[in-house]
Amino acid sequence: MNVSQAMTQFVPLAADTFDKNKVTPGILGFLVFAALAVGVWALMKSMNRHMGKVSFEEAPDPDAPAPSEAPEKASAKATLSKDSAQRE
């Protein structure tokens, strides 16, 4: 006797309480959902720890003007230095 034959013997016993129009996930569905929820929580906790270690400070661009200078002043200085270099 295989498993499917053994299970068909129990169907008449559950026929009184079993509603074919109402299907629920049962305990297995709950356990799978709970395992997925715990896994997502662990991944989020790990990601939060790893993101805390990341430094978002960028190295300054050596060609960029100093941050205290306004862009207009920096371009004016570059023009003045080019003019003075051409005169020499």
N, CA, C and O atoms as a GROMACS GRO file, in nm:
protein
  352
    1MET      N    1   0.086  -0.118   0.000
    1MET     CA    2   0.000   0.000   0.000
    1MET      C    3   0.090   0.124   0.000
    1MET      O    4   0.177   0.138   0.086
    2ASN      N    5   0.069   0.212  -0.096
    2ASN     CA    6   0.151   0.333  -0.102
    2ASN      C    7   0.084   0.446  -0.024
    2ASN      O    8  -0.025   0.429   0.031
    3VAL      N    9   0.148   0.560  -0.022
    3VAL     CA   10   0.103   0.673   0.059
    3VAL      C   11  -0.029   0.728   0.009
    3VAL      O   12  -0.115   0.764   0.090
    4SER      N   13  -0.048   0.737  -0.122
    4SER     CA   14  -0.172   0.795  -0.175
    4SER      C   15  -0.293   0.708  -0.140
    4SER      O   16  -0.401   0.760  -0.114
    5GLN      N   17  -0.275   0.577  -0.139
    5GLN     CA   18  -0.385   0.489  -0.100
    5GLN      C   19  -0.416   0.503   0.047
    5GLN      O   20  -0.532   0.495   0.088
    6ALA      N   21  -0.313   0.522   0.128
    6ALA     CA   22  -0.335   0.538   0.272
    6ALA      C   23  -0.406   0.670   0.302
    6ALA      O   24  -0.490   0.676   0.392
    7MET      N   25  -0.373   0.773   0.227
    7MET     CA   26  -0.436   0.904   0.250
    7MET      C   27  -0.582   0.905   0.205
    7MET      O   28  -0.665   0.972   0.266
    8THR      N   29  -0.613   0.830   0.101
    8THR     CA   30  -0.752   0.827   0.054
    8THR      C   31  -0.844   0.760   0.156
    8THR      O   32  -0.965   0.783   0.153
    9GLN      N   33  -0.790   0.680   0.244
    9GLN     CA   34  -0.872   0.617   0.348
    9GLN      C   35  -0.916   0.720   0.452
    9GLN      O   36  -1.020   0.703   0.515
   10PHE      N   37  -0.838   0.826   0.471
   10PHE     CA   38  -0.870   0.926   0.572
   10PHE      C   39  -0.964   1.035   0.520
   10PHE      O   40  -1.018   1.111   0.600
   11VAL      N   41  -0.985   1.044   0.391
   11VAL     CA   42  -1.072   1.146   0.333
   11VAL      C   43  -1.215   1.135   0.384
   11VAL      O   44  -1.274   1.237   0.419
   12PRO      N   45  -1.275   1.015   0.389
   12PRO     CA   46  -1.412   1.009   0.442
   12PRO      C   47  -1.421   1.052   0.589
   12PRO      O   48  -1.526   1.100   0.632
   13LEU      N   49  -1.315   1.034   0.664
   13LEU     CA   50  -1.318   1.074   0.805
   13LEU      C   51  -1.320   1.227   0.817
   13LEU      O   52  -1.382   1.281   0.909
   14ALA      N   53  -1.254   1.296   0.724
   14ALA     CA   54  -1.247   1.441   0.729
   14ALA      C   55  -1.356   1.507   0.646
   14ALA      O   56  -1.364   1.630   0.641
   15ALA      N   57  -1.441   1.427   0.582
   15ALA     CA   58  -1.541   1.484   0.492
   15ALA      C   59  -1.642   1.570   0.567
   15ALA      O   60  -1.694   1.666   0.510
   16ASP      N   61  -1.671   1.540   0.690
   16ASP     CA   62  -1.767   1.619   0.768
   16ASP      C   63  -1.711   1.756   0.804
   16ASP      O   64  -1.785   1.854   0.807
   17THR      N   65  -1.581   1.764   0.832
   17THR     CA   66  -1.522   1.892   0.875
   17THR      C   67  -1.449   1.964   0.763
   17THR      O   68  -1.419   2.082   0.776
   18PHE      N   69  -1.420   1.895   0.655
   18PHE     CA   70  -1.342   1.954   0.546
   18PHE      C   71  -1.434   2.028   0.450
   18PHE      O   72  -1.527   1.970   0.394
   19ASP      N   73  -1.409   2.157   0.432
   19ASP     CA   74  -1.486   2.239   0.339
   19ASP      C   75  -1.402   2.259   0.213
   19ASP      O   76  -1.296   2.321   0.219
   20LYS      N   77  -1.447   2.207   0.100
   20LYS     CA   78  -1.370   2.215  -0.024
   20LYS      C   79  -1.362   2.357  -0.079
   20LYS      O   80  -1.276   2.386  -0.162
   21ASN      N   81  -1.450   2.446  -0.035
   21ASN     CA   82  -1.449   2.584  -0.082
   21ASN      C   83  -1.360   2.674   0.003
   21ASN      O   84  -1.336   2.789  -0.033
   22LYS      N   85  -1.310   2.623   0.114
   22LYS     CA   86  -1.225   2.703   0.203
   22LYS      C   87  -1.093   2.630   0.222
   22LYS      O   88  -1.086   2.523   0.283
   23VAL      N   89  -0.988   2.691   0.169
   23VAL     CA   90  -0.855   2.632   0.182
   23VAL      C   91  -0.768   2.730   0.260
   23VAL      O   92  -0.762   2.848   0.225
   24THR      N   93  -0.702   2.682   0.363
   24THR     CA   94  -0.614   2.766   0.445
   24THR      C   95  -0.472   2.712   0.436
   24THR      O   96  -0.452   2.594   0.405
   25PRO      N   97  -0.374   2.795   0.462
   25PRO     CA   98  -0.236   2.749   0.452
   25PRO      C   99  -0.197   2.652   0.563
   25PRO      O  100  -0.107   2.570   0.544
   26GLY      N  101  -0.262   2.660   0.675
   26GLY     CA  102  -0.231   2.566   0.783
   26GLY      C  103  -0.102   2.600   0.855
   26GLY      O  104  -0.045   2.707   0.839
   27ILE      N  105  -0.059   2.505   0.936
   27ILE     CA  106   0.060   2.526   1.018
   27ILE      C  107   0.187   2.532   0.933
   27ILE      O  108   0.280   2.606   0.965
   28LEU      N  109   0.192   2.455   0.825
   28LEU     CA  110   0.310   2.457   0.738
   28LEU      C  111   0.326   2.595   0.674
   28LEU      O  112   0.438   2.646   0.667
   29GLY      N  113   0.217   2.654   0.628
   29GLY     CA  114   0.224   2.788   0.570
   29GLY      C  115   0.271   2.891   0.672
   29GLY      O  116   0.349   2.980   0.639
   30PHE      N  117   0.223   2.878   0.796
   30PHE     CA  118   0.267   2.970   0.901
   30PHE      C  119   0.415   2.954   0.930
   30PHE      O  120   0.487   3.053   0.945
   31LEU      N  121   0.461   2.830   0.937
   31LEU     CA  122   0.604   2.807   0.966
   31LEU      C  123   0.694   2.861   0.855
   31LEU      O  124   0.799   2.917   0.882
   32VAL      N  125   0.653   2.843   0.730
   32VAL     CA  126   0.731   2.895   0.617
   32VAL      C  127   0.734   3.048   0.622
   32VAL      O  128   0.838   3.109   0.602
   33PHE      N  129   0.617   3.109   0.648
   33PHE     CA  130   0.611   3.255   0.657
   33PHE      C  131   0.696   3.307   0.772
   33PHE      O  132   0.765   3.407   0.758
   34ALA      N  133   0.690   3.239   0.887
   34ALA     CA  134   0.770   3.281   1.003
   34ALA      C  135   0.919   3.269   0.973
   34ALA      O  136   0.998   3.355   1.013
   35ALA      N  137   0.959   3.161   0.904
   35ALA     CA  138   1.100   3.143   0.869
   35ALA      C  139   1.146   3.253   0.774
   35ALA      O  140   1.257   3.305   0.788
   36LEU      N  141   1.063   3.288   0.677
   36LEU     CA  142   1.098   3.397   0.585
   36LEU      C  143   1.108   3.531   0.659
   36LEU      O  144   1.198   3.610   0.631
   37ALA      N  145   1.018   3.555   0.753
   37ALA     CA  146   1.022   3.679   0.829
   37ALA      C  147   1.148   3.688   0.914
   37ALA      O  148   1.210   3.794   0.922
   38VAL      N  149   1.187   3.578   0.976
   38VAL     CA  150   1.311   3.577   1.057
   38VAL      C  151   1.432   3.598   0.966
   38VAL      O  152   1.525   3.669   1.003
   39GLY      N  153   1.431   3.537   0.848
   39GLY     CA  154   1.542   3.555   0.754
   39GLY      C  155   1.555   3.698   0.706
   39GLY      O  156   1.666   3.751   0.698
   40VAL      N  157   1.444   3.762   0.675
   40VAL     CA  158   1.447   3.903   0.632
   40VAL      C  159   1.494   3.991   0.745
   40VAL      O  160   1.572   4.085   0.723
   41TRP      N  161   1.450   3.964   0.867
   41TRP     CA  162   1.494   4.043   0.982
   41TRP      C  163   1.645   4.029   1.001
   41TRP      O  164   1.713   4.129   1.027
   42ALA      N  165   1.698   3.908   0.989
   42ALA     CA  166   1.843   3.887   1.005
   42ALA      C  167   1.920   3.958   0.894
   42ALA      O  168   2.025   4.016   0.921
   43LEU      N  169   1.871   3.953   0.771
   43LEU     CA  170   1.939   4.022   0.661
   43LEU      C  171   1.938   4.174   0.681
   43LEU      O  172   2.038   4.240   0.654
   44MET      N  173   1.826   4.229   0.727
   44MET     CA  174   1.819   4.373   0.750
   44MET      C  175   1.914   4.415   0.862
   44MET      O  176   1.978   4.520   0.853
   45LYS      N  177   1.923   4.335   0.967
   45LYS     CA  178   2.013   4.366   1.078
   45LYS      C  179   2.159   4.362   1.030
   45LYS      O  180   2.239   4.449   1.065
   46SER      N  181   2.192   4.262   0.949
   46SER     CA  182   2.328   4.251   0.895
   46SER      C  183   2.359   4.368   0.802
   46SER      O  184   2.468   4.424   0.807
   47MET      N  185   2.262   4.405   0.717
   47MET     CA  186   2.284   4.516   0.624
   47MET      C  187   2.304   4.647   0.701
   47MET      O  188   2.388   4.729   0.664
   48ASN      N  189   2.228   4.665   0.808
   48ASN     CA  190   2.241   4.786   0.889
   48ASN      C  191   2.381   4.794   0.951
   48ASN      O  192   2.441   4.901   0.956
   49ARG      N  193   2.432   4.679   0.998
   49ARG     CA  194   2.567   4.678   1.055
   49ARG      C  195   2.672   4.709   0.948
   49ARG      O  196   2.765   4.785   0.974
   50HIS      N  197   2.658   4.652   0.830
   50HIS     CA  198   2.755   4.676   0.724
   50HIS      C  199   2.748   4.820   0.673
   50HIS      O  200   2.852   4.879   0.644
   51MET      N  201   2.630   4.876   0.663
   51MET     CA  202   2.617   5.014   0.617
   51MET      C  203   2.675   5.112   0.719
   51MET      O  204   2.721   5.220   0.683
   52GLY      N  205   2.673   5.074   0.847
   52GLY     CA  206   2.733   5.159   0.949
   52GLY      C  207   2.885   5.169   0.934
   52GLY      O  208   2.945   5.268   0.976
   53LYS      N  209   2.946   5.067   0.876
   53LYS     CA  210   3.092   5.065   0.858
   53LYS      C  211   3.137   5.144   0.736
   53LYS      O  212   3.255   5.176   0.724
   54VAL      N  213   3.045   5.177   0.647
   54VAL     CA  214   3.081   5.244   0.521
   54VAL      C  215   3.102   5.392   0.546
   54VAL      O  216   3.021   5.456   0.613
   55SER      N  217   3.210   5.446   0.493
   55SER     CA  218   3.237   5.588   0.502
   55SER      C  219   3.197   5.654   0.371
   55SER      O  220   3.243   5.614   0.264
   56PHE      N  221   3.112   5.753   0.379
   56PHE     CA  222   3.065   5.820   0.259
   56PHE      C  223   3.145   5.946   0.229
   56PHE      O  224   3.104   6.025   0.143
   57GLU      N  225   3.255   5.968   0.295
   57GLU     CA  226   3.340   6.084   0.270
   57GLU      C  227   3.411   6.063   0.137
   57GLU      O  228   3.480   5.964   0.118
   58GLU      N  229   3.395   6.157   0.048
   58GLU     CA  230   3.464   6.148  -0.080
   58GLU      C  231   3.595   6.226  -0.072
   58GLU      O  232   3.604   6.328  -0.004
   59ALA      N  233   3.694   6.177  -0.142
   59ALA     CA  234   3.821   6.247  -0.148
   59ALA      C  235   3.802   6.372  -0.233
   59ALA      O  236   3.733   6.367  -0.334
   60PRO      N  237   3.861   6.484  -0.193
   60PRO     CA  238   3.844   6.606  -0.273
   60PRO      C  239   3.914   6.592  -0.408
   60PRO      O  240   4.019   6.528  -0.419
   61ASP      N  241   3.855   6.651  -0.509
   61ASP     CA  242   3.911   6.651  -0.643
   61ASP      C  243   4.029   6.748  -0.646
   61ASP      O  244   4.011   6.865  -0.613
   62PRO      N  245   4.148   6.703  -0.684
   62PRO     CA  246   4.264   6.793  -0.682
   62PRO      C  247   4.253   6.907  -0.783
   62PRO      O  248   4.314   7.012  -0.764
   63ASP      N  249   4.175   6.890  -0.891
   63ASP     CA  250   4.160   6.995  -0.992
   63ASP      C  251   4.051   7.095  -0.955
   63ASP      O  252   4.042   7.202  -1.016
   64ALA      N  253   3.970   7.061  -0.858
   64ALA     CA  254   3.858   7.149  -0.822
   64ALA      C  255   3.909   7.265  -0.738
   64ALA      O  256   4.008   7.250  -0.666
   65PRO      N  257   3.843   7.381  -0.745
   65PRO     CA  258   3.883   7.494  -0.661
   65PRO      C  259   3.850   7.464  -0.515
   65PRO      O  260   3.770   7.376  -0.484
   66ALA      N  261   3.913   7.538  -0.428
   66ALA     CA  262   3.889   7.521  -0.284
   66ALA      C  263   3.742   7.547  -0.254
   66ALA      O  264   3.681   7.632  -0.320
   67PRO      N  265   3.683   7.477  -0.158
   67PRO     CA  266   3.541   7.496  -0.132
   67PRO      C  267   3.505   7.634  -0.080
   67PRO      O  268   3.389   7.675  -0.088
   68SER      N  269   3.602   7.707  -0.025
   68SER     CA  270   3.572   7.841   0.027
   68SER      C  271   3.557   7.943  -0.086
   68SER      O  272   3.494   8.047  -0.068
   69GLU      N  273   3.614   7.913  -0.202
   69GLU     CA  274   3.605   8.005  -0.315
   69GLU      C  275   3.473   7.986  -0.389
   69GLU      O  276   3.428   7.873  -0.409
   70ALA      N  277   3.415   8.095  -0.430
   70ALA     CA  278   3.294   8.087  -0.511
   70ALA      C  279   3.334   8.052  -0.654
   70ALA      O  280   3.446   8.084  -0.694
   71PRO      N  281   3.249   7.988  -0.731
   71PRO     CA  282   3.286   7.951  -0.869
   71PRO      C  283   3.323   8.072  -0.955
   71PRO      O  284   3.410   8.062  -1.041
   72GLU      N  285   3.257   8.185  -0.934
   72GLU     CA  286   3.290   8.303  -1.014
   72GLU      C  287   3.431   8.353  -0.983
   72GLU      O  288   3.505   8.393  -1.073
   73LYS      N  289   3.465   8.350  -0.855
   73LYS     CA  290   3.599   8.395  -0.816
   73LYS      C  291   3.705   8.300  -0.871
   73LYS      O  292   3.811   8.345  -0.915
   74ALA      N  293   3.677   8.171  -0.868
   74ALA     CA  294   3.775   8.073  -0.917
   74ALA      C  295   3.798   8.091  -1.067
   74ALA      O  296   3.912   8.084  -1.113
   75SER      N  297   3.691   8.114  -1.142
   75SER     CA  298   3.709   8.133  -1.286
   75SER      C  299   3.778   8.267  -1.315
   75SER      O  300   3.855   8.277  -1.410
   76ALA      N  301   3.750   8.368  -1.234
   76ALA     CA  302   3.817   8.498  -1.252
   76ALA      C  303   3.965   8.485  -1.222
   76ALA      O  304   4.047   8.543  -1.292
   77LYS      N  305   4.001   8.410  -1.118
   77LYS     CA  306   4.142   8.389  -1.086
   77LYS      C  307   4.212   8.313  -1.199
   77LYS      O  308   4.325   8.346  -1.235
   78ALA      N  309   4.145   8.212  -1.254
   78ALA     CA  310   4.205   8.135  -1.362
   78ALA      C  311   4.227   8.224  -1.484
   78ALA      O  312   4.330   8.211  -1.551
   79THR      N  313   4.134   8.314  -1.513
   79THR     CA  314   4.149   8.404  -1.627
   79THR      C  315   4.262   8.501  -1.603
   79THR      O  316   4.340   8.530  -1.694
   80LEU      N  317   4.272   8.553  -1.480
   80LEU     CA  318   4.381   8.646  -1.446
   80LEU      C  319   4.516   8.577  -1.456
   80LEU      O  320   4.612   8.635  -1.506
   81SER      N  321   4.524   8.454  -1.407
   81SER     CA  322   4.652   8.386  -1.411
   81SER      C  323   4.691   8.353  -1.556
   81SER      O  324   4.809   8.355  -1.588
   82LYS      N  325   4.595   8.322  -1.643
   82LYS     CA  326   4.624   8.298  -1.784
   82LYS      C  327   4.672   8.424  -1.852
   82LYS      O  328   4.766   8.420  -1.932
   83ASP      N  329   4.607   8.538  -1.820
   83ASP     CA  330   4.648   8.665  -1.879
   83ASP      C  331   4.789   8.703  -1.837
   83ASP      O  332   4.870   8.748  -1.918
   84SER      N  333   4.817   8.683  -1.707
   84SER     CA  334   4.949   8.720  -1.659
   84SER      C  335   5.054   8.627  -1.715
   84SER      O  336   5.167   8.670  -1.737
   85ALA      N  337   5.023   8.503  -1.740
   85ALA     CA  338   5.119   8.408  -1.797
   85ALA      C  339   5.146   8.441  -1.943
   85ALA      O  340   5.256   8.419  -1.992
   86GLN      N  341   5.046   8.493  -2.014
   86GLN     CA  342   5.064   8.528  -2.154
   86GLN      C  343   5.148   8.655  -2.166
   86GLN      O  344   5.222   8.670  -2.263
   87ARG      N  345   5.139   8.745  -2.071
   87ARG     CA  346   5.215   8.871  -2.076
   87ARG      C  347   5.365   8.846  -2.055
   87ARG      O  348   5.449   8.918  -2.107
   88GLU      N  349   5.393   8.743  -1.980
   88GLU     CA  350   5.536   8.718  -1.948
   88GLU      C  351   5.604   8.654  -2.058
   88GLU      O  352   5.723   8.625  -2.048
   0.00000   0.00000   0.00000
